[in-house]
Amino acid sequence: MNELITYGERDMKKTVKVTKEYDQFKFLQGNRPINQSHVLNLRKSIMDNYVPTPIIVNEEKQIIDGQHRYIVLKELNLPMFYVTTSGKVSLDDIRQINKNAKNWDFADYLHSHMEIEKAKYPKDYHIKPYHIFDWFKRSYQLPNYVVLEIIYGTYSMTGTQAFKDGKLEIIDLEYSKNIASYLRSMKPYYDGWNRRSFLFAMLRIMFQKQFNKAKWLRKIKLNSRKLVHCTCVADYIEVIEHIYNWGEPNKVMFVKEKTHKS
């Protein structure tokens, strides 16, 4: 093992080291999952031109930053450059470090918080918020942000940040199941039933006083061809409004601005 250069960061030891003893390093529970597409692209880049870039590990040799580089370098039997942090690094710190290279997406945050729940609640992690979120999403086949709107009550920046920060709450699961079941009931009549814009349009109008859920299902069953794909929530609301009013003497208008359930 060779010491190479001085590193100037305040919270790190002062040397970058190099090794081929790959098995001394471990993955950190709660870090984002491996992206195989990123591994393939990285392998090609390194094979074309290998520029040594240190991975970052903690004092227990758990990889904080660079797990994709680690996989590729191990596969290619290339020297592993690494820097060891001298202080404790939280998962929040790791997410911030990773953002500089490749932004965490919704699935990364979900995976990370599910791993934390497993470690913290080994016997009942399946009833914790992020595992319920994952179950809900898979069971009802709904997009992430729609699930966030349904079970947390908002898909705003505040709700999204709470999700990322590990502060997700399940407001009322039975109520949320009823909403999701109603949205899924449109599946036989519209092949775009789980498009995010359509679902947000439905969530925006289905709690308005002038909207009748049973009536809408009757209308969509009879006029499913009129329900065309739209690019935004406002356009979907106009299409829904047109179908809802078809053949009715008394027309209704739905509020297009976001409303909250009472």
C-alpha positions in Angstrom: 0.0 0.0 0.0 1.5 3.3 -1.1 0.8 6.9 0.2 0.6 9.2 -2.8 -0.5 12.8 -2.3 -1.7 15.3 0.3 -5.4 15.9 0.5 -6.5 19.3 1.8 -10.0 18.7 3.0 -10.6 19.5 6.7 -12.4 16.3 7.6 -10.2 13.8 5.9 -6.9 12.2 6.6 -4.1 13.7 4.5 -3.2 11.0 2.1 -4.7 9.2 -0.9 -3.8 5.5 -0.8 -3.8 2.9 -3.5 -4.4 -0.9 -3.3 -5.6 -3.9 -5.1 -7.0 -5.5 -1.9 -10.6 -4.9 -3.1 -12.3 -7.1 -0.5 -11.4 -4.9 2.4 -14.0 -2.4 1.2 -17.7 -2.8 2.0 -20.9 -1.2 0.7 -22.8 1.0 3.2 -26.3 0.1 4.0 -28.7 2.9 3.0 -26.6 4.1 0.1 -28.4 4.2 -3.2 -28.6 1.0 -5.2 -26.1 0.2 -8.0 -27.2 1.5 -11.4 -26.1 -1.1 -13.9 -26.3 1.3 -16.8 -24.0 3.7 -15.0 -21.6 0.8 -14.3 -21.5 -0.1 -18.1 -20.9 3.5 -19.1 -18.2 3.9 -16.5 -16.5 0.7 -17.5 -16.3 1.9 -21.1 -14.9 5.3 -20.0 -12.3 3.8 -17.7 -11.2 1.3 -20.4 -10.8 4.1 -22.9 -8.9 6.4 -20.6 -8.3 5.5 -16.9 -8.0 8.7 -14.9 -7.4 7.6 -11.2 -10.2 9.1 -9.1 -10.2 8.2 -5.4 -13.2 6.6 -3.8 -14.1 7.9 -0.3 -14.4 5.4 2.6 -15.0 5.7 6.3 -12.8 4.3 9.0 -14.6 0.9 8.7 -13.8 0.8 5.0 -17.4 1.3 4.0 -17.7 3.2 0.7 -19.2 6.6 1.1 -18.6 7.8 -2.5 -17.5 5.8 -5.5 -19.3 2.5 -5.3 -19.7 2.3 -9.1 -16.0 3.1 -9.6 -15.2 0.4 -7.0 -17.2 -2.2 -9.0 -15.5 -1.4 -12.3 -12.0 -1.1 -10.9 -12.4 -4.5 -9.2 -13.7 -6.1 -12.4 -10.8 -4.7 -14.4 -8.2 -5.4 -11.8 -7.0 -1.8 -11.8 -5.5 0.0 -8.8 -8.0 1.3 -6.3 -7.3 4.9 -5.1 -9.1 5.8 -1.9 -9.3 8.4 0.8 -10.4 7.6 4.4 -12.6 10.1 6.3 -11.5 10.9 9.8 -15.0 11.7 11.2 -18.5 10.2 11.2 -20.3 10.7 7.9 -24.1 10.5 8.0 -26.3 9.2 5.1 -27.4 12.8 4.6 -23.8 13.7 4.0 -23.5 10.9 1.6 -26.5 12.0 -0.4 -25.0 15.5 -0.6 -21.7 14.1 -1.8 -23.4 11.9 -4.4 -25.4 14.8 -5.8 -22.2 16.4 -7.0 -21.6 13.4 -9.3 -25.1 12.1 -10.2 -28.3 13.4 -8.6 -30.3 11.1 -6.4 -33.6 10.3 -7.9 -36.8 9.4 -6.2 -36.0 5.7 -6.3 -32.6 6.3 -4.7 -34.2 8.1 -1.7 -36.9 5.4 -1.4 -34.3 2.7 -1.4 -32.1 4.5 1.1 -34.8 5.1 3.6 -36.2 1.6 3.3 -32.7 0.3 4.1 -32.6 2.5 7.2 -36.0 1.2 8.3 -34.8 -2.4 7.9 -31.7 -1.7 10.0 -33.6 0.3 12.7 -36.7 -1.8 12.9 -35.7 -5.4 11.9 -38.9 -7.0 13.2 -41.5 -4.6 11.9 -39.9 -2.5 9.2 -42.7 -3.6 6.8 -45.2 -1.3 8.6 -42.9 1.7 8.5 -43.7 4.7 6.2 -41.2 4.1 3.4 -42.0 0.4 3.2 -45.7 1.2 3.1 -45.0 3.8 0.4 -43.2 1.1 -1.7 -46.0 -1.4 -1.2 -48.6 1.2 -2.0 -46.8 2.2 -5.2 -46.4 -1.4 -6.4 -49.9 -2.5 -5.4 -51.7 0.3 -7.2 -49.2 0.9 -10.0 -49.1 4.6 -9.4 -46.3 7.1 -10.1 -44.1 8.2 -7.2 -45.3 11.7 -6.9 -49.0 10.7 -7.2 -48.4 8.3 -4.3 -46.9 11.1 -2.3 -49.9 13.3 -3.0 -52.3 10.5 -1.9 -50.7 9.2 1.2 -48.8 12.3 2.4 -51.4 14.9 1.3 -49.1 16.9 -0.9 -46.6 16.6 -3.8 -45.3 20.2 -3.2 -41.7 21.1 -2.6 -42.4 20.8 1.1 -43.7 17.3 0.8 -40.9 16.2 -1.6 -38.3 17.5 0.8 -39.9 15.8 3.7 -39.7 12.5 1.7 -36.0 13.0 0.9 -35.2 14.0 4.5 -36.7 10.8 6.0 -39.8 12.5 7.4 -42.5 10.8 5.4 -45.8 10.3 7.3 -48.7 8.1 6.3 -51.6 10.4 7.1 -54.6 8.0 6.7 -53.8 4.7 4.9 -57.4 3.4 4.6 -58.5 6.7 3.1 -55.5 6.6 0.7 -56.4 3.0 -0.4 -59.9 4.2 -1.2 -58.6 7.0 -3.4 -56.1 4.7 -5.2 -58.8 2.1 -5.7 -61.1 4.7 -7.3 -58.3 5.9 -9.6 -57.5 2.3 -10.7 -61.2 1.7 -11.4 -60.7 3.8 -14.6 -58.1 1.4 -16.0 -60.6 -0.6 -18.1 -61.7 2.6 -19.9 -58.5 4.6 -20.5 -55.1 3.2 -21.3 -53.5 6.3 -19.9 -55.2 5.9 -16.6 -51.9 6.0 -14.7 -50.3 8.9 -16.5 -49.1 11.4 -13.9 -50.9 14.4 -15.4 -54.2 12.6 -15.7 -54.0 11.4 -12.1 -53.2 14.8 -10.8 -56.1 16.2 -12.7 -58.4 13.6 -11.1 -57.0 14.4 -7.7 -57.6 18.0 -8.3 -61.3 17.7 -9.2 -62.5 14.5 -7.4 -62.9 16.3 -4.1 -64.9 19.2 -5.5 -68.5 19.4 -4.5 -69.8 19.3 -8.1 -68.0 16.1 -8.9 -69.8 12.8 -8.5 -67.6 9.7 -8.6 -70.2 7.2 -9.7 -71.5 9.6 -12.4 -67.9 10.0 -13.7 -67.4 6.3 -14.0 -70.7 6.0 -16.0 -69.6 8.8 -18.3 -66.2 7.5 -19.0 -67.5 4.0 -19.6 -69.8 5.4 -22.3 -67.4 7.9 -23.7 -63.9 6.4 -23.3 -62.9 7.4 -26.8 -63.3 11.0 -25.9 -60.6 10.7 -23.2 -57.5 11.5 -25.2 -53.9 11.9 -24.0 -53.0 15.4 -22.8 -49.7 17.0 -21.9 -50.7 18.9 -18.8 -53.2 18.8 -15.8 -55.2 21.8 -17.0 -55.9 20.2 -20.4 -56.9 17.0 -18.8 -59.4 18.8 -16.6 -61.0 20.4 -19.7 -61.4 17.0 -21.3 -62.8 15.4 -18.1 -65.2 18.4 -17.8 -66.4 17.9 -21.4 -67.1 14.2 -20.9 -68.7 14.7 -17.5 -71.1 17.3 -19.0 -71.9 15.2 -22.1 -75.7 15.0 -22.5 -76.4 17.0 -19.3 -78.7 19.9 -19.3 -76.9 21.6 -16.4 -73.2 21.9 -17.1 -70.6 22.1 -14.3 -67.2 23.7 -14.3 -64.4 22.3 -12.3 -61.9 24.5 -10.5 -58.5 24.1 -12.2 -56.4 25.4 -9.4 -55.2 22.9 -6.8 -57.7 22.2 -4.0 -57.2 20.2 -0.8 -59.4 17.6 0.7 -61.6 18.8 3.5 
